[in-house]
Amino acid sequence: MKTRIDMDFVLVFTLVAFSTCSGFYLPGLAPVSFCEEGKGADDCQTLIQLFVNRLDSVESVLPYEYDVFDFCKDDNERRPSENLGQVLFGERIETSPYKFSFKKDVKCQELCTKVYVKGKPEDKNMLDFLKRGMQLNYQHHWIVDNMPVTWCYDVEDGQKYCNPGFPIGCLVTIDGRAKDACVINLEFNKKNTFYVFNHVAIKITYHNGEGEGWRGARLVAATLEPKSIKNADAEKPTCEGLPMEVPADFDSDLKITYTYSVTFEENNDIKWASRWDYILVSMPHTNIQWFSIMNSLVIVLFLSGMVAMIMLRTLHKDIARYNQVDQGDLIKVPSTQGKSISYEDAQEESGWKQVHGDVFRPPRKGMLLSVFLGQGTQIFIMTFITLFLACLGFLSPANRGALMTCSVVLWVLLGTPAGYVSARLYKTFGGEKWKTNVLLTALLCPGIVFADFFLMNLILWVEGSSAAIPFGTLVAILALWFGISVPLTFVGAYFGFKKPAIEQPVRTNQIPRQIPEQSFFTKPVPGIVMGGILPFGCIFIQLFFILNSIWSHQMYYMFGFLFLVFIILLITCSEATILLCYFHLCAEDYHWWWRSFLTSGFTAVYLFVYAVHYFFSKLQIVGAASTILYFGYTSIMVLIFFLFTGTIGFFACFWFVNKIYSVVKVD
């Protein structure tokens, strides 16, 4: 009873710890203090610079740089240095013409006026591109002091949602239906008309440092409200009036004046270290996350019970029975008739010992299996370390691109475990082509991923998207791969081949045993298909949020939940594979090597099916290029997940088979 209470306490403590971890993060940069003009010092800035990032859309996978659209540009444009993760994700941050003096309110400031002349081809093209962006609901992403400028608005149930982006405009269709942001204003009612948001009312909230030991003030929030305003006089804008209409047909000259207003507000209740909280809290996901965890735990407890029953009850009886039979004794286990069981009865009752002479027979295609397992080990260690660091707060949303940078660097540095595992298993399988093994481990799966990535990059380059990776970055990635990862894989393989082959607990017979006729459920394909269902059931809710963060551009920050689901996935894959492996061995089918890998690896097939369902039911992506990009990048995710889950299942089954055959006595 005491043990049960202790276990419950540990479980509750773990859940609380991870939920706390999911809300904790490091702000990412040292705080910057701001002072009023004339009161500045070396440690206190006066000018607030607003940065702009790429524009993206939920209806298109193609992001574009700010400069591609015909917006107001900074005369002295600067680009802060970007890390590898930001470049791979297509982030393109640059300075904007929006510059404010701290605590100096501005009511209506003209930024620039764009004139589009009828009959001028370049003006028509620029305006058409702007209208296309409004039709696909492209969103601005602005940054102040490394913090997103958000657009906060009410949603259902009186909740407020703070979006880290805001639309460039909206469209009222030819049949009078207001699309996207056009629903916020009843004046947006003219059919077949675009409305451009050419005015932003910005509010910057700051925390005053007086009495807290530091000078000036620190910015803790930046929000805005986009508006569409047609100024009667472009030279003297009033920021009042009717909406700025952009007709679908370009039949006359058009002027668009961009303006802004800015106000400052003091709020000492918000601390600088928790300034992202108002964005994260507005995302109503926590209750669903707890439901996801509870759902996963139920599956784990069910599987754990099944595995415990097999290990502690059935297997224990099997092993005791076999060992007593080998000693020439009758087994003192009461049967249903109350008689002792003979050796022949023991053979009929359970068949896994009968294949002891074949269970460690090397698999077909052992080279490919060892290569997959080496790569899977590399991915597993990379994922574990990345999620652990993210859970501690080092890879929070404030550290832009840090998650991807960390993953790539870890993958490059983990070539040694991949080479070692692949070489050691290949040697255990009796393989002798060690050069081919090392080369395939270093090049096969990374080569497939890079080829897919390169093709996707070509499409992005043709479409002129900001997500297209520059040629120099591609060369840098290749240099990391061939200059660091491949040599480290060779080092790992060298030590793997120097080690003796893994010693098996039983000898393998020279002549293979014939496998008896199998029932439907113990045949390979049904078992593999069933094996992926339970692991997928543990992750599908979390998968929804991950896909949302990638394709719907929502912020993902609950790494504590994700790390817990990762641990649950490990347990589920292991237990499901062990369970099915035991059933197949009892049916005297000893081909477990590939089957253990494919059983848990089949979870990746369900991942792909879910991604297809998500594409058609949740996304509004249009265009052939965006569709190809979606499924191209999804294929990379599925391959990585296949190697990862397959490796977990294989090593769990490998441990299980070694364990049960090492404790049974064999002549």
For each residue, the residues with C-beta under 8 A, 3 or more apart:
1: 4 5
2: 5 6
3: 6 7
4: 1 7 8
5: 1 2 8 9
6: 2 3 9 10
7: 3 4 10 11
8: 4 5 11 12
9: 5 6 12 13
10: 6 7 13 14
11: 7 8 14 15
12: 8 9 15 16
13: 9 10 16 17
14: 10 11 17 18 564
15: 11 12 18 19 293 564
16: 12 13 19 20
17: 13 14 20 21 560
18: 14 15 21 22 391 560 561 563 564
19: 15 16 22 23 290 560 561
20: 16 17 23 24 560
21: 17 18 24 391 392 393 559 560 563
22: 18 19 289 391 557 558 559 560 561
23: 19 20 280 558 560
24: 20 21 392 393 560
25: 276 393 396 397 398 557
26: 393 394 396 398 399
27: 31 146 272 273 275 276 396 398
28: 146 396 398 399 400 402
29: 32 146 398
30:
31: 27 218 272
32: 29 45 145 218 219
33: 43 44 45 209 214 215 216 217 218
34: 44 45 46 48 102 206 216 217 218 219
35: 39 40 41 44 45 46 102 215 216 217
36: 39 40 46 101 102 103 104
37: 40 46 101 102 104
38:
39: 35 36 44 216
40: 35 36 37 44 45 46
41: 35 44 215
42:
43: 33 215 216
44: 33 34 35 39 40 41 215 216
45: 32 33 34 35 40 48 102
46: 34 35 36 37 40 101 102
47: 99 100 101 102
48: 34 45 99 100 101 102 144 145 204 219
49: 95 96 99 144
50: 96 98 99 100 142 143 144 149
51: 80 93 94 95 96 142 143 144
52: 66 93 94 95 96 140 141 142 143
53: 66 91 92 93 141 142 143
54: 63 64 65 66 90 91 92 141 466 467
55: 63 64 65 66 68 69 133 138 139 140 141 168
56: 60 63 64 138 139 141 165 553
57: 60 62 63 133 136 137 138 139
58: 137 551 552 553 619 620 621
59: 136 137 619 620 621 622 626
60: 56 57 136 138 621 622 623 626
61: 551 621 625 626 629 630
62: 57 460 463 465 467 623 625 626 629
63: 54 55 56 57 90 465 466 467
64: 54 55 56 68 69 133 138 464 465 466
65: 54 55 68 92 94 466
66: 52 53 54 55 69 71 92 94 96 140
67: 73 94
68: 55 64 65 129 464 466
69: 55 64 66 129 130 133 138 168
70: 114 126 127 129 130
71: 66 258
72: 96 97 111 112 114 258
73: 67 77 96 97
74: 77 78 94 95 96 97
75: 97
76: 95
77: 73 74 94 95
78: 74 94 95
79: 82 92 93 94 95
80: 51 93
81:
82: 79 86 87 91 92 93 401
83: 86 87 400 401 402 405
84: 87 88 401 404 405 408 409 473 476
85: 88 89 400 401 402 403 404 405 406 407 408
86: 82 83 89 91 93 400 401 404
87: 82 83 84 90 91 401 469 470 473
88: 84 85 401 404 408 469 473
89: 85 86 401 404 467
90: 54 63 87 460 465 466 467 468
91: 53 54 82 86 87 400 401
92: 53 54 65 66 79 82 466
93: 51 52 53 79 80 82 86 143
94: 51 52 65 66 67 74 77 78 79
95: 49 51 52 74 76 77 78 79
96: 49 50 51 52 66 72 73 74 142
97: 72 73 74 75 111 112
98: 50 111 142 202 260
99: 47 48 49 50
100: 47 48 50 104 106 202 204 262
101: 36 37 46 47 48 104
102: 34 35 36 37 45 46 47 48 206 217 264
103: 36 206 217 264
104: 36 37 100 101 264
105: 261 262 263 264
106: 100 109 260 261 262
107: 239 261
108: 237 238 239 259 261
109: 106 259 260 261 262
110: 113 234 237 257 258 259
111: 72 97 98 258 259 260
112: 72 97 257 258
113: 110 234 255 256 257 258
114: 70 72 255 256 257 258
115: 123 253 254 255
116: 120 123 124 126 127 250 253 254 255 256
117: 120 123 253
118: 123 250 251 252 253
119:
120: 116 117 123 124
121: 124 125
122: 125 126
123: 115 116 117 118 120 126 127
124: 116 120 121 127 128 250
125: 121 122 128 129
126: 70 116 122 123 129 130
127: 70 116 123 124 130 131 246 250 254
128: 124 125 131 132 250
129: 68 69 70 125 126 132 133
130: 69 70 126 127 133 134 168 169 196 246
131: 127 128 134 135 171 194 246 248
132: 128 129 135 136
133: 55 57 64 69 129 130 136 138 168 169
134: 130 131 137 138 167 168 169 170 171 194 195 196 246
135: 131 132 171 179 194
136: 57 59 60 132 133 622
137: 57 58 59 134 167 170 179 180 181
138: 55 56 57 60 64 69 133 134 167 168
139: 55 56 57 163 165 166 167 168 553
140: 52 55 66 165 166 167 168
141: 52 53 54 55 56 148 164 165
142: 50 51 52 53 96 98 148 149 224
143: 50 51 52 53 93 146 147 148 149
144: 48 49 50 51 147 149 204 219 222
145: 32 48 219 222
146: 27 28 29 143 398 400
147: 143 144 219 221 222 275 276 398
148: 141 142 143 164 165 222 279
149: 50 142 143 144 164 202 222 223 224
150: 162 163 164 221 222 223 224 279
151: 162 163 165 166 223 224 225 226
152: 160 161 162 163 223 282
153: 160 161 163 184
154: 158 159 160 161
155: 159 160 161
156: 159
157:
158: 154
159: 154 155 156 282 284
160: 152 153 154 155 282
161: 152 153 154 155 282 283
162: 150 151 152 223 278 279 282
163: 139 150 151 152 153 166
164: 141 148 149 150 279 555
165: 56 139 140 141 148 151 553
166: 139 140 151 163 181 197 200 224 226
167: 134 137 138 139 140 170 180 181 197 226
168: 55 69 130 133 134 138 139 140 196 197
169: 130 133 134 181 194 195 196 197 228 246
170: 134 137 167 178 179 180 181 182 188 194 195 197
171: 131 134 135 179 180 182 193 194 195
172: 176 177 178 179 182 188 189 190 191 192 193 195
173: 176 177 179 191 192
174: 191 192 248
175: 191
176: 172 173 189 191
177: 172 173
178: 170 172 182 183 188 189
179: 135 137 170 171 172 173 182
180: 137 167 170 171 183
181: 137 166 167 169 170 184 197 226
182: 170 171 172 178 179 185 188 195
183: 178 180 188
184: 153 181 188
185: 182 188 228 243
186: 189
187: 242 243
188: 170 172 178 182 183 184 185 195 228 243
189: 172 176 178 186
190: 172 193 245
191: 172 173 174 175 176
192: 172 173 174 247 248
193: 171 172 190 245 246 247 248
194: 131 134 135 169 170 171 245 246 247 248
195: 134 169 170 171 172 182 188 228 243 244 245 246
196: 130 134 168 169 228 244 246 256
197: 166 167 168 169 170 181 200 226 227 228
198: 227 228 229 244 256 257 258 259
199: 226 227 228 229 239 258 259 260 261
200: 166 197 224 225 226 227 260 261
201: 224 225 227 260 261 262 263
202: 98 100 149 222 223 224 260 261 262 263
203: 221 222 223 224 262 263 264 265
204: 48 100 144 219 221 222 262 263 264 265
205: 219 220 221 222 223 264 265 266 267 270
206: 34 102 103 217 218 219 220 264 265 266 267
207: 217 218 219 220 266 267 268 270 271 272
208: 217 266 268
209: 33 212 213 214 215 216 217 218
210:
211:
212: 209
213: 209
214: 33 209
215: 33 35 41 43 44 209
216: 33 34 35 39 43 44 209
217: 33 34 35 102 103 206 207 208 209 266
218: 31 32 33 34 206 207 209 272
219: 32 34 48 144 145 147 204 205 206 207 222 275
220: 205 206 207 267 270 271 272 275
221: 147 150 203 204 205 267 270 275 278
222: 144 145 147 148 149 150 202 203 204 205 219
223: 149 150 151 152 162 202 203 205
224: 142 149 150 151 166 200 201 202 203
225: 151 200 201
226: 151 166 167 181 197 199 200
227: 197 198 199 200 201 239
228: 169 185 188 195 196 197 198 199 243 244
229: 198 199 237 239 240 241 242 243 244 259
230: 241 242 243 244 245
231: 234 237 238 239 241 257 259
232: 238 241
233: 236 237 238
234: 110 113 231 237 255 257
235:
236: 233
237: 108 110 229 231 233 234 257 259
238: 108 231 232 233 241
239: 107 108 199 227 229 231 259 261
240: 229
241: 229 230 231 232 238
242: 187 229 230 245
243: 185 187 188 195 228 229 230
244: 195 196 198 228 229 230 256
245: 190 193 194 195 230 242
246: 127 130 131 134 169 193 194 195 196 254 256
247: 192 193 194 250 251 254
248: 131 174 192 193 194
249:
250: 116 118 124 127 128 247 254
251: 118 247
252: 118
253: 115 116 117 118
254: 115 116 127 246 247 250
255: 113 114 115 116 234
256: 113 114 116 196 198 244 246
257: 110 112 113 114 198 231 234 237
258: 71 72 110 111 112 113 114 198 199
259: 108 109 110 111 198 199 229 231 237 239
260: 98 106 109 111 199 200 201 202
261: 105 106 107 108 109 199 200 201 202 239
262: 100 105 106 109 201 202 203 204
263: 105 201 202 203 204
264: 102 103 104 105 203 204 205 206
265: 203 204 205 206
266: 205 206 207 208 217
267: 205 206 207 220 221 270
268: 207 208
269:
270: 205 207 220 221 267 274 275 277 278
271: 207 220 274 275
272: 27 31 207 218 220 275
273: 27
274: 270 271 277
275: 27 147 219 220 221 270 271 272 278
276: 25 27 147 279 280 396 397 398
277: 270 274 280 281
278: 162 221 270 275 281 282
279: 148 150 162 164 276 282 283 555
280: 23 276 277 283 555 557
281: 277 278
282: 152 159 160 161 162 278 279
283: 161 279 280 554 555
284: 159 287 288
285: 288 289 545 558
286: 289 290 558
287: 284 290 291
288: 284 285 291 292 541
289: 22 285 286 292 293 541 542 545 558 561
290: 19 286 287 293 294
291: 287 288 294 295 541
292: 288 289 295 296 541 542 561 565
293: 15 289 290 296 297 561 564 565 568
294: 290 291 297 298
295: 291 292 298 299 537 538 541
296: 292 293 299 300 537 538 539 565 568 572
297: 293 294 300 301 568
298: 294 295 301 302
299: 295 296 302 303 534 537 538 568 572
300: 296 297 303 304 538 568 571 572 575
301: 297 298 304 305
302: 298 299 305 306
303: 299 300 306 307 534 571 572 575 576 579
304: 300 301 307 308 571 575
305: 301 302 308 309
306: 302 303 309 310 575 579
307: 303 304 310 311 575 578 579
308: 304 305 311 312
309: 305 306 312 313 314
310: 306 307 313 314 315 578 579 582
311: 307 308 314 315 316
312: 308 309 315 316
313: 309 310 316 317
314: 309 310 311 317 318 350
315: 310 311 312 318 319 582 660
316: 311 312 313 319 320
317: 313 314 320 321 333
318: 314 315 321 322 350 352 353 664
319: 315 316 322 323 660 663 664
320: 316 317 323 324 331 333
321: 317 318 324 325 331 333 341 346 349 350
322: 318 319 325 326 346 353 664 665
323: 319 320 326 327 664 665
324: 320 321 327 329 330 331 332
325: 321 322 328 329 331 343 346
326: 322 323 665 666 667
327: 323 324 665
328: 325
329: 324 325
330: 324 340 341 342
331: 320 321 324 325 340 341 346
332: 324 340
333: 317 320 321 340 341
334: 338 339
335: 338 339 340 341 345
336:
337:
338: 334 335
339: 334 335
340: 330 331 332 333 335
341: 321 330 331 333 335 345 346 349
342: 330 345 346
343: 325 346 347
344: 347 348
345: 335 341 342 348 349
346: 321 322 325 331 341 342 343 349 350
347: 343 344 350 351 354
348: 344 345 351
349: 321 341 345 346
350: 314 318 321 346 347 353 586
351: 347 348 354 355 585 586 587 588
352: 318 355 582 585 586 588 660
353: 318 322 350 356 664 666
354: 347 351 513 588
355: 351 352 358 359 513 585 588 589 590
356: 353 359 506 661 664 666
357: 506 507 508 509 513
358: 355 361 508 509 512 513 590
359: 355 356 506 585 590 592 657 661
360: 504 506 508 657 661
361: 358 508 512 590
362: 366 428 429 430 593
363: 366 369 429 591 593 594
364: 594
365: 368 369 594
366: 362 363 369 370 425 426 429 430 431 593
367: 370 371 426 429 431 433 436 437 440
368: 365 371 372 440
369: 363 365 366 372 373 425 429 593 594 597
370: 366 367 373 374 421 422 423 425 426 429 431 437 441
371: 367 368 374 375 422 437 440 441 444 445
372: 368 369 375 376 445 597 643 646 647
373: 369 370 376 377 421 422 425 597 646 647 650 651
374: 370 371 377 378 417 418 419 420 421 422 423 425 441 489
375: 371 372 378 379 418 422 441 444 445 446 643
376: 372 373 379 380 643 644 646 647 648 650
377: 373 374 380 381 417 418 421 647
378: 374 375 381 382 411 414 415 417 418
379: 375 376 382 383 411 640 643 644 647
380: 376 377 383 384 644 647 648
381: 377 378 384 385 410 414 417
382: 378 379 385 386 407 410 411 414
383: 379 380 386 387 407 566 644
384: 380 381 387 388 566
385: 381 382 388 389 406 410
386: 382 383 389 390 395 403 406 407 410
387: 383 384 390 391 559 562 563 566
388: 384 385 391 392 563
389: 385 386 392 394 395 406
390: 386 387 393 394 395 396 403 559 562 563
391: 18 21 22 387 388 559 560 562 563
392: 21 24 388 389
393: 21 24 25 26 390 396
394: 26 389 390 399 402
395: 386 389 390 399 402 403 406 559
396: 25 26 27 28 276 390 393 399 402 557
397: 25 276 400 555 556 557
398: 25 26 27 28 29 146 147 276
399: 26 28 394 395 396 402 403
400: 28 83 85 86 91 146 397
401: 82 83 84 85 86 87 88 89 91 404 405
402: 28 83 85 394 395 396 399 405 406
403: 85 386 390 395 399 406 407
404: 84 85 86 88 89 401 407 408
405: 83 84 85 401 402 408 409
406: 85 385 386 389 395 402 403 409 410
407: 85 382 383 386 403 404 410 411
408: 84 85 88 404 405 411 412 477 480
409: 84 405 406 412 413
410: 381 382 385 386 406 407 413 414
411: 378 379 382 407 408 414 485
412: 408 409 415 480 481 484 485 488
413: 409 410 484 485 488
414: 378 381 382 410 411 417 418 488
415: 378 412 418 419 442 484 485 486 487 488 489 491 492
416: 419 420 488 489 491 492
417: 374 377 378 381 414 420 421 492
418: 374 375 377 378 414 415 421 422 441 442 489 492
419: 374 415 416 422 423 438 441 442 488 489 490 491 492 493 494 496
420: 374 416 417 423 424 492 493 495 496
421: 370 373 374 377 417 418 424 425 492 496
422: 370 371 373 374 375 418 419 425 426 437 438 441 492 493 496
423: 370 374 419 420 426 427 434 437 438 441 492 493 494 495 496 497
424: 420 421 427 428 496 497 499 501 502
425: 366 369 370 373 374 421 422 428 429 502
426: 366 367 370 422 423 429 431 434 437
427: 423 424 430 431 434 496 497 499 501
428: 362 424 425 501 502
429: 362 363 366 367 369 370 425 426
430: 362 366 427 501
431: 366 367 370 426 427 434 437
432:
433: 367 436 437
434: 423 426 427 431 437 438 493 497
435: 438 439
436: 367 433 439 440
437: 367 370 371 422 423 426 431 433 434 440 441 493
438: 419 422 423 434 435 441 442 489 490 493
439: 435 436 442 443
440: 367 368 371 436 437 443 444
441: 370 371 374 375 418 419 422 423 437 438 444 489 493
442: 415 418 419 438 439 446 485 486 489 490
443: 439 440 446 447 486
444: 371 375 440 441 447 448
445: 371 372 375 448 449 639 643
446: 375 442 443 449 450 481 485
447: 443 444 450 451
448: 444 445 451 452 639
449: 445 446 452 453 636 639 640
450: 446 447 453 454 477 478 481
451: 447 448 454 455
452: 448 449 455 456 632 635 636
453: 449 450 456 457 636
454: 450 451 457 458 474
455: 451 452 458 459 632
456: 452 453 459 460 628 629 632 633
457: 453 454 460 461 468 469 474
458: 454 455 461 462
459: 455 456 462 463 625 628 629 632
460: 62 90 456 457 463 465 467 468 469 629
461: 457 458 464 465 468
462: 458 459 625
463: 62 459 460 468 625
464: 64 68 461 468
465: 62 63 64 90 460 461 468
466: 54 63 64 65 68 90 92
467: 54 62 63 89 90 460
468: 90 457 460 461 463 464 465
469: 87 88 457 460 473 474 477
470: 87 473 474
471: 474 475
472: 475 476
473: 84 87 88 469 470 476 477
474: 454 457 469 470 471 477 478
475: 471 472 478 479
476: 84 472 473 479 480
477: 408 450 469 473 474 480 481
478: 450 474 475 481 482
479: 475 476 482 483
480: 408 412 476 477 483 484 485
481: 412 446 450 477 478 484 485 486
482: 478 479 485 486
483: 479 480 486 487
484: 412 413 415 480 481 487 488
485: 411 412 413 415 442 446 480 481 482 488 489
486: 415 442 443 481 482 483 489 490
487: 415 483 484 490 491
488: 412 413 414 415 416 419 484 485 491 492
489: 374 415 416 418 419 438 441 442 485 486 492 493
490: 419 438 442 486 487 493 494
491: 415 416 419 487 488 494 495
492: 415 416 417 418 419 420 421 422 423 488 489 495 496
493: 419 420 422 423 434 437 438 441 489 490 496 497
494: 419 423 490 491 497 498
495: 420 423 491 492 498 499
496: 419 420 421 422 423 424 427 492 493 499
497: 423 424 427 434 493 494
498: 494 495
499: 424 427 495 496
500: 503
501: 424 427 428 430
502: 424 425 428
503: 500
504: 360 507 508 658 661
505: 658 661 662
506: 356 357 359 360 661 666
507: 357 504 666
508: 357 358 360 361 504
509: 357 358 512 513
510:
511:
512: 358 361 509
513: 354 355 357 358 509 588 590
514:
515: 518 588 589 590 591
516: 587 588
517:
518: 515 522 523 587 589
519: 522 523 587
520: 523 526
521: 526 527 530 583
522: 518 519 526 527 583 584 587 589
523: 518 519 520 526 527
524: 527 528 591 595
525: 528 529
526: 520 521 522 523 529 530
527: 521 522 523 524 530 531 580 583 584 595 599
528: 524 525 531 532 595 598 599 602
529: 525 526 532 533 602
530: 521 526 527 533 580
531: 527 528 534 535 576 577 580 598 599 600 602 649
532: 528 529 535 536 599 600 601 602 603 604 605 606 645
533: 529 530 536 537 606
534: 299 303 531 537 538 572 576
535: 531 532 538 539 569 572 573 576 600 603 645
536: 532 533 539 540 603 606 607 610
537: 295 296 299 533 534 540
538: 295 296 299 300 534 535 565 568 569 572
539: 296 535 536 542 543 565 569 603
540: 536 537 543 544 606 610
541: 288 289 291 292 295 544 545
542: 289 292 539 545 546 561 562 565
543: 539 540 546 547 607 610
544: 540 541 547 548 614
545: 285 289 541 542 548 549 554 556 558
546: 542 543 549 550 556 562
547: 543 544 550 551 552 611 614 618
548: 544 545 551 552 554 556 618
549: 545 546 552 553 554 555 556
550: 546 547
551: 58 61 547 548 614 619 621 630
552: 58 547 548 549 618 619
553: 56 58 139 165 549
554: 283 545 548 549
555: 164 279 280 283 397 549
556: 397 545 546 548 549 559
557: 22 25 280 396 397
558: 22 23 285 286 289 545 561 562
559: 21 22 387 390 391 395 556 562 563
560: 17 18 19 20 21 22 23 24 391 563 564
561: 18 19 22 289 292 293 542 558 564 565
562: 387 390 391 542 546 558 559 565 566
563: 18 21 387 388 390 391 559 560 566 567
564: 14 15 18 293 560 561 567 568
565: 292 293 296 538 539 542 561 562 568 569
566: 383 384 387 562 563 569 570
567: 563 564 570 571
568: 293 296 297 299 300 538 564 565 571 572
569: 535 538 539 565 566 572 573 645 648
570: 566 567 573 574 648
571: 300 303 304 567 568 574 575
572: 296 299 300 303 534 535 538 568 569 575 576
573: 535 569 570 576 577 600 603 645 648 649 652
574: 570 571 577 578 600 648 649 652
575: 300 303 304 306 307 571 572 578 579 652
576: 303 531 534 535 572 573 579 580 599 600 649
577: 531 573 574 580 581 596 599 600 648 649 650 652 653
578: 307 310 574 575 581 582 652 653 656
579: 303 306 307 310 575 576 582 583
580: 527 530 531 576 577 583 584 595 599
581: 577 578 584 585 592 595 596 599 653 656 657
582: 310 315 352 578 579 585 586 656
583: 521 522 527 579 580 586 587
584: 522 527 580 581 587 589 592 595
585: 351 352 355 359 581 582 588 589 590 592 657
586: 350 351 352 582 583
587: 351 516 518 519 522 583 584
588: 351 352 354 355 513 515 516 585
589: 355 515 518 522 584 585 592
590: 355 358 359 361 513 515 585
591: 363 515 524 594 595
592: 359 581 584 585 589 595 596 653 657
593: 362 363 366 369 596 597 650
594: 363 364 365 369 591 597 598
595: 524 527 528 580 581 584 591 592 598 599
596: 577 581 592 593 599 600 649 650 652 653 654
597: 369 372 373 593 594 600 601 646 647 649 650
598: 528 531 594 595 601 602 646
599: 527 528 531 532 576 577 580 581 595 596 602 649
600: 531 532 535 573 574 576 577 596 597 603 645 646 648 649 650 652
601: 532 597 598 604 642 643 645 646 649
602: 528 529 531 532 598 599 605 606
603: 532 535 536 539 573 600 606 607 641 645
604: 532 601 607 608 638 639 641 642 645 646
605: 532 602 608 609 638
606: 532 533 536 540 602 603 609 610
607: 536 543 603 604 610 611 637 638 641
608: 604 605 611 612 634 635 638
609: 605 606 612 613
610: 536 540 543 606 607 613 614
611: 547 607 608 614 615 634 637 638
612: 608 609 615 616
613: 609 610 616 617
614: 544 547 551 610 611 617 618 619
615: 611 612 618 619 621 627 630 631
616: 612 613 619
617: 613 614
618: 547 548 552 614 615
619: 58 59 551 552 614 615 616 630
620: 58 59
621: 58 59 60 61 551 615 626 627 630
622: 59 60 136 626
623: 60 62 626 627
624: 627 628
625: 61 62 459 462 463 628 629
626: 59 60 61 62 621 622 623 629 630
627: 615 621 623 624 630 631
628: 456 459 624 625 631 632
629: 61 62 456 459 460 625 626 632 633
630: 61 551 615 619 621 626 627 633 634
631: 615 627 628 634 635
632: 452 455 456 459 628 629 635 636
633: 456 629 630 636 637
634: 608 611 630 631 637 638
635: 452 608 631 632 638 639
636: 449 452 453 632 633 639 640
637: 607 611 633 634 640 641
638: 604 605 607 608 611 634 635 641 642
639: 445 448 449 604 635 636 642 643
640: 379 449 636 637 643 644
641: 603 604 607 637 638 644 645
642: 601 604 638 639 645 646
643: 372 375 376 379 445 601 639 640 646 647
644: 376 379 380 383 640 641 647 648
645: 532 535 569 573 600 601 603 604 641 642 648 649
646: 372 373 376 597 598 600 601 604 642 643 649 650
647: 372 373 376 377 379 380 597 643 644 650 651
648: 376 380 569 570 573 574 577 600 644 645 651 652
649: 531 573 574 576 577 596 597 599 600 601 645 646 652 653
650: 373 376 577 593 596 597 600 646 647 653 654
651: 373 647 648 654 655
652: 573 574 575 577 578 596 600 648 649 655 656
653: 577 578 581 592 596 649 650 656 657
654: 596 650 651 657 658
655: 651 652 658 659
656: 578 581 582 652 653 659 660
657: 359 360 581 585 592 653 654 660 661
658: 504 505 654 655 661 662
659: 655 656 662 663
660: 315 319 352 656 657 663 664
661: 356 359 360 504 505 506 657 658 664 666
662: 505 658 659
663: 319 659 660
664: 318 319 322 323 353 356 660 661
665: 322 323 326 327
666: 326 353 356 506 507 661
667: 326
